[in-house]
Amino acid sequence: MLTGQLEETKSQLEATEKAYKSTHIELTEAVERISELSAANSTLQAAKRKVDTELQTAHVRIVTVL
């Protein structure tokens, strides 16, 4: 009976370790994706600021001409 319990415990441990490794891989991929998206977001925010500035400049020029 003790041998059966030991085998069951080993099996559960292996399943837990496998789940841990899988979860760790998913976490690593998620962190990498977050980093990529943060970088893309920063780039887009900078582009938006540039466009906003250009639009404001164009607006001032139009108002000046009128």
PDB file of N, CA, C and O in Angstrom:
ATOM      1  N   MET A   1       0.824  -1.190   0.000  1.00  0.00           N
ATOM      2  CA  MET A   1       0.000   0.000   0.000  1.00  0.00           C
ATOM      3  C   MET A   1       0.872   1.259   0.000  1.00  0.00           C
ATOM      4  O   MET A   1       0.560   2.226  -0.694  1.00  0.00           O
ATOM      5  N   LEU A   2       1.942   1.250   0.761  1.00  0.00           N
ATOM      6  CA  LEU A   2       2.836   2.394   0.832  1.00  0.00           C
ATOM      7  C   LEU A   2       3.496   2.652  -0.525  1.00  0.00           C
ATOM      8  O   LEU A   2       3.702   3.802  -0.914  1.00  0.00           O
ATOM      9  N   THR A   3       3.822   1.579  -1.237  1.00  0.00           N
ATOM     10  CA  THR A   3       4.426   1.712  -2.559  1.00  0.00           C
ATOM     11  C   THR A   3       3.454   2.371  -3.530  1.00  0.00           C
ATOM     12  O   THR A   3       3.853   3.202  -4.346  1.00  0.00           O
ATOM     13  N   GLY A   4       2.210   2.009  -3.443  1.00  0.00           N
ATOM     14  CA  GLY A   4       1.190   2.616  -4.300  1.00  0.00           C
ATOM     15  C   GLY A   4       1.043   4.103  -4.023  1.00  0.00           C
ATOM     16  O   GLY A   4       0.911   4.905  -4.948  1.00  0.00           O
ATOM     17  N   GLN A   5       1.067   4.464  -2.760  1.00  0.00           N
ATOM     18  CA  GLN A   5       0.967   5.880  -2.394  1.00  0.00           C
ATOM     19  C   GLN A   5       2.202   6.655  -2.863  1.00  0.00           C
ATOM     20  O   GLN A   5       2.100   7.801  -3.301  1.00  0.00           O
ATOM     21  N   LEU A   6       3.362   6.014  -2.763  1.00  0.00           N
ATOM     22  CA  LEU A   6       4.595   6.647  -3.214  1.00  0.00           C
ATOM     23  C   LEU A   6       4.547   6.885  -4.722  1.00  0.00           C
ATOM     24  O   LEU A   6       4.919   7.959  -5.195  1.00  0.00           O
ATOM     25  N   GLU A   7       4.097   5.900  -5.465  1.00  0.00           N
ATOM     26  CA  GLU A   7       3.981   6.045  -6.922  1.00  0.00           C
ATOM     27  C   GLU A   7       2.976   7.137  -7.290  1.00  0.00           C
ATOM     28  O   GLU A   7       3.206   7.916  -8.215  1.00  0.00           O
ATOM     29  N   GLU A   8       1.875   7.185  -6.567  1.00  0.00           N
ATOM     30  CA  GLU A   8       0.867   8.217  -6.824  1.00  0.00           C
ATOM     31  C   GLU A   8       1.438   9.602  -6.524  1.00  0.00           C
ATOM     32  O   GLU A   8       1.207  10.552  -7.271  1.00  0.00           O
ATOM     33  N   THR A   9       2.174   9.708  -5.440  1.00  0.00           N
ATOM     34  CA  THR A   9       2.796  10.986  -5.070  1.00  0.00           C
ATOM     35  C   THR A   9       3.816  11.404  -6.116  1.00  0.00           C
ATOM     36  O   THR A   9       3.870  12.576  -6.488  1.00  0.00           O
ATOM     37  N   LYS A  10       4.628  10.464  -6.599  1.00  0.00           N
ATOM     38  CA  LYS A  10       5.604  10.756  -7.652  1.00  0.00           C
ATOM     39  C   LYS A  10       4.893  11.230  -8.913  1.00  0.00           C
ATOM     40  O   LYS A  10       5.324  12.185  -9.559  1.00  0.00           O
ATOM     41  N   SER A  11       3.815  10.562  -9.250  1.00  0.00           N
ATOM     42  CA  SER A  11       3.041  10.932 -10.436  1.00  0.00           C
ATOM     43  C   SER A  11       2.468  12.341 -10.306  1.00  0.00           C
ATOM     44  O   SER A  11       2.500  13.127 -11.253  1.00  0.00           O
ATOM     45  N   GLN A  12       1.951  12.642  -9.135  1.00  0.00           N
ATOM     46  CA  GLN A  12       1.414  13.981  -8.888  1.00  0.00           C
ATOM     47  C   GLN A  12       2.515  15.033  -8.937  1.00  0.00           C
ATOM     48  O   GLN A  12       2.319  16.132  -9.457  1.00  0.00           O
ATOM     49  N   LEU A  13       3.673  14.683  -8.389  1.00  0.00           N
ATOM     50  CA  LEU A  13       4.810  15.602  -8.423  1.00  0.00           C
ATOM     51  C   LEU A  13       5.236  15.873  -9.866  1.00  0.00           C
ATOM     52  O   LEU A  13       5.488  17.023 -10.226  1.00  0.00           O
ATOM     53  N   GLU A  14       5.318  14.852 -10.681  1.00  0.00           N
ATOM     54  CA  GLU A  14       5.693  15.016 -12.086  1.00  0.00           C
ATOM     55  C   GLU A  14       4.671  15.884 -12.823  1.00  0.00           C
ATOM     56  O   GLU A  14       5.040  16.750 -13.616  1.00  0.00           O
ATOM     57  N   ALA A  15       3.398  15.647 -12.558  1.00  0.00           N
ATOM     58  CA  ALA A  15       2.350  16.444 -13.195  1.00  0.00           C
ATOM     59  C   ALA A  15       2.444  17.902 -12.758  1.00  0.00           C
ATOM     60  O   ALA A  15       2.258  18.814 -13.563  1.00  0.00           O
ATOM     61  N   THR A  16       2.733  18.112 -11.475  1.00  0.00           N
ATOM     62  CA  THR A  16       2.869  19.465 -10.953  1.00  0.00           C
ATOM     63  C   THR A  16       4.074  20.169 -11.569  1.00  0.00           C
ATOM     64  O   THR A  16       3.991  21.340 -11.939  1.00  0.00           O
ATOM     65  N   GLU A  17       5.192  19.457 -11.680  1.00  0.00           N
ATOM     66  CA  GLU A  17       6.390  20.034 -12.288  1.00  0.00           C
ATOM     67  C   GLU A  17       6.155  20.380 -13.762  1.00  0.00           C
ATOM     68  O   GLU A  17       6.605  21.417 -14.247  1.00  0.00           O
ATOM     69  N   LYS A  18       5.456  19.511 -14.449  1.00  0.00           N
ATOM     70  CA  LYS A  18       5.134  19.763 -15.863  1.00  0.00           C
ATOM     71  C   LYS A  18       4.245  20.997 -15.985  1.00  0.00           C
ATOM     72  O   LYS A  18       4.474  21.844 -16.847  1.00  0.00           O
ATOM     73  N   ALA A  19       3.241  21.100 -15.134  1.00  0.00           N
ATOM     74  CA  ALA A  19       2.347  22.262 -15.151  1.00  0.00           C
ATOM     75  C   ALA A  19       3.117  23.535 -14.812  1.00  0.00           C
ATOM     76  O   ALA A  19       2.882  24.587 -15.406  1.00  0.00           O
ATOM     77  N   TYR A  20       4.044  23.433 -13.848  1.00  0.00           N
ATOM     78  CA  TYR A  20       4.871  24.584 -13.464  1.00  0.00           C
ATOM     79  C   TYR A  20       5.714  25.059 -14.646  1.00  0.00           C
ATOM     80  O   TYR A  20       5.768  26.255 -14.935  1.00  0.00           O
ATOM     81  N   LYS A  21       6.365  24.130 -15.322  1.00  0.00           N
ATOM     82  CA  LYS A  21       7.206  24.486 -16.474  1.00  0.00           C
ATOM     83  C   LYS A  21       6.370  25.127 -17.571  1.00  0.00           C
ATOM     84  O   LYS A  21       6.776  26.124 -18.167  1.00  0.00           O
ATOM     85  N   SER A  22       5.221  24.563 -17.832  1.00  0.00           N
ATOM     86  CA  SER A  22       4.328  25.107 -18.852  1.00  0.00           C
ATOM     87  C   SER A  22       3.877  26.516 -18.488  1.00  0.00           C
ATOM     88  O   SER A  22       3.859  27.413 -19.332  1.00  0.00           O
ATOM     89  N   THR A  23       3.519  26.698 -17.234  1.00  0.00           N
ATOM     90  CA  THR A  23       3.087  28.012 -16.764  1.00  0.00           C
ATOM     91  C   THR A  23       4.227  29.011 -16.821  1.00  0.00           C
ATOM     92  O   THR A  23       4.024  30.175 -17.166  1.00  0.00           O
ATOM     93  N   HIS A  24       5.430  28.556 -16.481  1.00  0.00           N
ATOM     94  CA  HIS A  24       6.601  29.433 -16.529  1.00  0.00           C
ATOM     95  C   HIS A  24       6.875  29.883 -17.971  1.00  0.00           C
ATOM     96  O   HIS A  24       7.199  31.047 -18.209  1.00  0.00           O
ATOM     97  N   ILE A  25       6.746  28.976 -18.911  1.00  0.00           N
ATOM     98  CA  ILE A  25       6.933  29.325 -20.330  1.00  0.00           C
ATOM     99  C   ILE A  25       5.886  30.349 -20.762  1.00  0.00           C
ATOM    100  O   ILE A  25       6.210  31.337 -21.422  1.00  0.00           O
ATOM    101  N   GLU A  26       4.639  30.111 -20.390  1.00  0.00           N
ATOM    102  CA  GLU A  26       3.572  31.050 -20.733  1.00  0.00           C
ATOM    103  C   GLU A  26       3.827  32.423 -20.121  1.00  0.00           C
ATOM    104  O   GLU A  26       3.615  33.447 -20.770  1.00  0.00           O
ATOM    105  N   LEU A  27       4.278  32.439 -18.881  1.00  0.00           N
ATOM    106  CA  LEU A  27       4.577  33.699 -18.210  1.00  0.00           C
ATOM    107  C   LEU A  27       5.706  34.432 -18.929  1.00  0.00           C
ATOM    108  O   LEU A  27       5.614  35.639 -19.154  1.00  0.00           O
ATOM    109  N   THR A  28       6.750  33.727 -19.285  1.00  0.00           N
ATOM    110  CA  THR A  28       7.876  34.330 -19.994  1.00  0.00           C
ATOM    111  C   THR A  28       7.416  34.924 -21.329  1.00  0.00           C
ATOM    112  O   THR A  28       7.804  36.036 -21.688  1.00  0.00           O
ATOM    113  N   GLU A  29       6.595  34.181 -22.052  1.00  0.00           N
ATOM    114  CA  GLU A  29       6.072  34.681 -23.329  1.00  0.00           C
ATOM    115  C   GLU A  29       5.192  35.909 -23.123  1.00  0.00           C
ATOM    116  O   GLU A  29       5.243  36.854 -23.910  1.00  0.00           O
ATOM    117  N   ALA A  30       4.391  35.894 -22.069  1.00  0.00           N
ATOM    118  CA  ALA A  30       3.518  37.035 -21.780  1.00  0.00           C
ATOM    119  C   ALA A  30       4.342  38.272 -21.433  1.00  0.00           C
ATOM    120  O   ALA A  30       4.020  39.375 -21.875  1.00  0.00           O
ATOM    121  N   VAL A  31       5.395  38.097 -20.650  1.00  0.00           N
ATOM    122  CA  VAL A  31       6.253  39.217 -20.282  1.00  0.00           C
ATOM    123  C   VAL A  31       6.935  39.792 -21.528  1.00  0.00           C
ATOM    124  O   VAL A  31       7.034  41.009 -21.681  1.00  0.00           O
ATOM    125  N   GLU A  32       7.397  38.916 -22.406  1.00  0.00           N
ATOM    126  CA  GLU A  32       8.021  39.369 -23.653  1.00  0.00           C
ATOM    127  C   GLU A  32       7.015  40.143 -24.508  1.00  0.00           C
ATOM    128  O   GLU A  32       7.343  41.184 -25.076  1.00  0.00           O
ATOM    129  N   ARG A  33       5.804  39.632 -24.592  1.00  0.00           N
ATOM    130  CA  ARG A  33       4.763  40.290 -25.394  1.00  0.00           C
ATOM    131  C   ARG A  33       4.414  41.650 -24.803  1.00  0.00           C
ATOM    132  O   ARG A  33       4.229  42.620 -25.539  1.00  0.00           O
ATOM    133  N   ILE A  34       4.323  41.725 -23.490  1.00  0.00           N
ATOM    134  CA  ILE A  34       4.041  43.004 -22.831  1.00  0.00           C
ATOM    135  C   ILE A  34       5.145  44.006 -23.146  1.00  0.00           C
ATOM    136  O   ILE A  34       4.875  45.178 -23.411  1.00  0.00           O
ATOM    137  N   SER A  35       6.383  43.540 -23.117  1.00  0.00           N
ATOM    138  CA  SER A  35       7.512  44.412 -23.435  1.00  0.00           C
ATOM    139  C   SER A  35       7.416  44.920 -24.866  1.00  0.00           C
ATOM    140  O   SER A  35       7.622  46.106 -25.122  1.00  0.00           O
ATOM    141  N   GLU A  36       7.104  44.027 -25.797  1.00  0.00           N
ATOM    142  CA  GLU A  36       6.955  44.418 -27.205  1.00  0.00           C
ATOM    143  C   GLU A  36       5.825  45.426 -27.382  1.00  0.00           C
ATOM    144  O   GLU A  36       5.973  46.416 -28.098  1.00  0.00           O
ATOM    145  N   LEU A  37       4.700  45.169 -26.729  1.00  0.00           N
ATOM    146  CA  LEU A  37       3.553  46.066 -26.855  1.00  0.00           C
ATOM    147  C   LEU A  37       3.823  47.416 -26.199  1.00  0.00           C
ATOM    148  O   LEU A  37       3.370  48.451 -26.688  1.00  0.00           O
ATOM    149  N   SER A  38       4.560  47.404 -25.094  1.00  0.00           N
ATOM    150  CA  SER A  38       4.916  48.670 -24.442  1.00  0.00           C
ATOM    151  C   SER A  38       5.804  49.505 -25.351  1.00  0.00           C
ATOM    152  O   SER A  38       5.622  50.717 -25.463  1.00  0.00           O
ATOM    153  N   ALA A  39       6.766  48.854 -26.001  1.00  0.00           N
ATOM    154  CA  ALA A  39       7.647  49.569 -26.928  1.00  0.00           C
ATOM    155  C   ALA A  39       6.848  50.128 -28.108  1.00  0.00           C
ATOM    156  O   ALA A  39       7.058  51.266 -28.526  1.00  0.00           O
ATOM    157  N   ALA A  40       5.939  49.323 -28.635  1.00  0.00           N
ATOM    158  CA  ALA A  40       5.104  49.784 -29.747  1.00  0.00           C
ATOM    159  C   ALA A  40       4.219  50.943 -29.299  1.00  0.00           C
ATOM    160  O   ALA A  40       4.024  51.901 -30.048  1.00  0.00           O
ATOM    161  N   ASN A  41       3.687  50.862 -28.092  1.00  0.00           N
ATOM    162  CA  ASN A  41       2.845  51.924 -27.564  1.00  0.00           C
ATOM    163  C   ASN A  41       3.633  53.223 -27.421  1.00  0.00           C
ATOM    164  O   ASN A  41       3.129  54.299 -27.743  1.00  0.00           O
ATOM    165  N   SER A  42       4.853  53.121 -26.943  1.00  0.00           N
ATOM    166  CA  SER A  42       5.699  54.315 -26.801  1.00  0.00           C
ATOM    167  C   SER A  42       5.971  54.951 -28.161  1.00  0.00           C
ATOM    168  O   SER A  42       5.923  56.172 -28.307  1.00  0.00           O
ATOM    169  N   THR A  43       6.253  54.116 -29.145  1.00  0.00           N
ATOM    170  CA  THR A  43       6.497  54.612 -30.494  1.00  0.00           C
ATOM    171  C   THR A  43       5.260  55.312 -31.047  1.00  0.00           C
ATOM    172  O   THR A  43       5.363  56.380 -31.651  1.00  0.00           O
ATOM    173  N   LEU A  44       4.104  54.714 -30.840  1.00  0.00           N
ATOM    174  CA  LEU A  44       2.859  55.307 -31.327  1.00  0.00           C
ATOM    175  C   LEU A  44       2.537  56.611 -30.602  1.00  0.00           C
ATOM    176  O   LEU A  44       2.038  57.556 -31.214  1.00  0.00           O
ATOM    177  N   GLN A  45       2.819  56.666 -29.308  1.00  0.00           N
ATOM    178  CA  GLN A  45       2.581  57.907 -28.569  1.00  0.00           C
ATOM    179  C   GLN A  45       3.480  59.027 -29.085  1.00  0.00           C
ATOM    180  O   GLN A  45       3.042  60.171 -29.201  1.00  0.00           O
ATOM    181  N   ALA A  46       4.726  58.705 -29.392  1.00  0.00           N
ATOM    182  CA  ALA A  46       5.645  59.708 -29.927  1.00  0.00           C
ATOM    183  C   ALA A  46       5.169  60.180 -31.306  1.00  0.00           C
ATOM    184  O   ALA A  46       5.222  61.371 -31.610  1.00  0.00           O
ATOM    185  N   ALA A  47       4.712  59.255 -32.124  1.00  0.00           N
ATOM    186  CA  ALA A  47       4.203  59.616 -33.445  1.00  0.00           C
ATOM    187  C   ALA A  47       2.959  60.497 -33.322  1.00  0.00           C
ATOM    188  O   ALA A  47       2.793  61.452 -34.081  1.00  0.00           O
ATOM    189  N   LYS A  48       2.098  60.178 -32.376  1.00  0.00           N
ATOM    190  CA  LYS A  48       0.888  60.980 -32.161  1.00  0.00           C
ATOM    191  C   LYS A  48       1.249  62.395 -31.726  1.00  0.00           C
ATOM    192  O   LYS A  48       0.677  63.369 -32.214  1.00  0.00           O
ATOM    193  N   ARG A  49       2.211  62.501 -30.798  1.00  0.00           N
ATOM    194  CA  ARG A  49       2.636  63.840 -30.365  1.00  0.00           C
ATOM    195  C   ARG A  49       3.171  64.651 -31.551  1.00  0.00           C
ATOM    196  O   ARG A  49       2.903  65.847 -31.667  1.00  0.00           O
ATOM    197  N   LYS A  50       3.923  63.992 -32.419  1.00  0.00           N
ATOM    198  CA  LYS A  50       4.478  64.674 -33.588  1.00  0.00           C
ATOM    199  C   LYS A  50       3.352  65.152 -34.508  1.00  0.00           C
ATOM    200  O   LYS A  50       3.359  66.293 -34.970  1.00  0.00           O
ATOM    201  N   VAL A  51       2.396  64.280 -34.764  1.00  0.00           N
ATOM    202  CA  VAL A  51       1.275  64.642 -35.632  1.00  0.00           C
ATOM    203  C   VAL A  51       0.450  65.757 -34.994  1.00  0.00           C
ATOM    204  O   VAL A  51       0.025  66.684 -35.683  1.00  0.00           O
ATOM    205  N   ASP A  52       0.223  65.674 -33.690  1.00  0.00           N
ATOM    206  CA  ASP A  52      -0.524  66.731 -32.995  1.00  0.00           C
ATOM    207  C   ASP A  52       0.184  68.077 -33.135  1.00  0.00           C
ATOM    208  O   ASP A  52      -0.452  69.104 -33.372  1.00  0.00           O
ATOM    209  N   THR A  53       1.506  68.058 -32.986  1.00  0.00           N
ATOM    210  CA  THR A  53       2.282  69.297 -33.127  1.00  0.00           C
ATOM    211  C   THR A  53       2.185  69.833 -34.556  1.00  0.00           C
ATOM    212  O   THR A  53       1.996  71.032 -34.763  1.00  0.00           O
ATOM    213  N   GLU A  54       2.315  68.952 -35.526  1.00  0.00           N
ATOM    214  CA  GLU A  54       2.212  69.375 -36.926  1.00  0.00           C
ATOM    215  C   GLU A  54       0.827  69.921 -37.232  1.00  0.00           C
ATOM    216  O   GLU A  54       0.693  70.906 -37.958  1.00  0.00           O
ATOM    217  N   LEU A  55      -0.196  69.293 -36.685  1.00  0.00           N
ATOM    218  CA  LEU A  55      -1.568  69.763 -36.889  1.00  0.00           C
ATOM    219  C   LEU A  55      -1.768  71.131 -36.250  1.00  0.00           C
ATOM    220  O   LEU A  55      -2.406  72.006 -36.835  1.00  0.00           O
ATOM    221  N   GLN A  56      -1.228  71.313 -35.064  1.00  0.00           N
ATOM    222  CA  GLN A  56      -1.349  72.608 -34.388  1.00  0.00           C
ATOM    223  C   GLN A  56      -0.622  73.692 -35.192  1.00  0.00           C
ATOM    224  O   GLN A  56      -1.126  74.806 -35.341  1.00  0.00           O
ATOM    225  N   THR A  57       0.555  73.360 -35.704  1.00  0.00           N
ATOM    226  CA  THR A  57       1.313  74.305 -36.527  1.00  0.00           C
ATOM    227  C   THR A  57       0.532  74.665 -37.784  1.00  0.00           C
ATOM    228  O   THR A  57       0.458  75.835 -38.160  1.00  0.00           O
ATOM    229  N   ALA A  58      -0.051  73.659 -38.436  1.00  0.00           N
ATOM    230  CA  ALA A  58      -0.842  73.910 -39.634  1.00  0.00           C
ATOM    231  C   ALA A  58      -2.051  74.783 -39.304  1.00  0.00           C
ATOM    232  O   ALA A  58      -2.402  75.676 -40.075  1.00  0.00           O
ATOM    233  N   HIS A  59      -2.678  74.530 -38.179  1.00  0.00           N
ATOM    234  CA  HIS A  59      -3.838  75.313 -37.769  1.00  0.00           C
ATOM    235  C   HIS A  59      -3.465  76.789 -37.561  1.00  0.00           C
ATOM    236  O   HIS A  59      -4.195  77.690 -37.977  1.00  0.00           O
ATOM    237  N   VAL A  60      -2.319  77.017 -36.912  1.00  0.00           N
ATOM    238  CA  VAL A  60      -1.852  78.378 -36.683  1.00  0.00           C
ATOM    239  C   VAL A  60      -1.582  79.066 -38.022  1.00  0.00           C
ATOM    240  O   VAL A  60      -1.916  80.238 -38.197  1.00  0.00           O
ATOM    241  N   ARG A  61      -0.987  78.349 -38.953  1.00  0.00           N
ATOM    242  CA  ARG A  61      -0.699  78.938 -40.276  1.00  0.00           C
ATOM    243  C   ARG A  61      -1.994  79.303 -40.999  1.00  0.00           C
ATOM    244  O   ARG A  61      -2.096  80.363 -41.617  1.00  0.00           O
ATOM    245  N   ILE A  62      -2.971  78.420 -40.913  1.00  0.00           N
ATOM    246  CA  ILE A  62      -4.257  78.672 -41.580  1.00  0.00           C
ATOM    247  C   ILE A  62      -4.929  79.903 -40.966  1.00  0.00           C
ATOM    248  O   ILE A  62      -5.418  80.777 -41.682  1.00  0.00           O
ATOM    249  N   VAL A  63      -4.946  79.959 -39.644  1.00  0.00           N
ATOM    250  CA  VAL A  63      -5.567  81.104 -38.968  1.00  0.00           C
ATOM    251  C   VAL A  63      -4.830  82.398 -39.332  1.00  0.00           C
ATOM    252  O   VAL A  63      -5.458  83.441 -39.516  1.00  0.00           O
ATOM    253  N   THR A  64      -3.514  82.327 -39.432  1.00  0.00           N
ATOM    254  CA  THR A  64      -2.721  83.495 -39.790  1.00  0.00           C
ATOM    255  C   THR A  64      -3.045  83.975 -41.209  1.00  0.00           C
ATOM    256  O   THR A  64      -3.112  85.178 -41.461  1.00  0.00           O
ATOM    257  N   VAL A  65      -3.241  83.043 -42.120  1.00  0.00           N
ATOM    258  CA  VAL A  65      -3.545  83.389 -43.504  1.00  0.00           C
ATOM    259  C   VAL A  65      -4.947  83.989 -43.607  1.00  0.00           C
ATOM    260  O   VAL A  65      -5.173  84.911 -44.390  1.00  0.00           O
ATOM    261  N   LEU A  66      -5.856  83.483 -42.843  1.00  0.00           N
ATOM    262  CA  LEU A  66      -7.236  83.990 -42.892  1.00  0.00           C
ATOM    263  C   LEU A  66      -7.267  85.313 -42.177  1.00  0.00           C
ATOM    264  O   LEU A  66      -8.323  85.939 -42.084  1.00  0.00           O
TER     265      LEU A  66
END
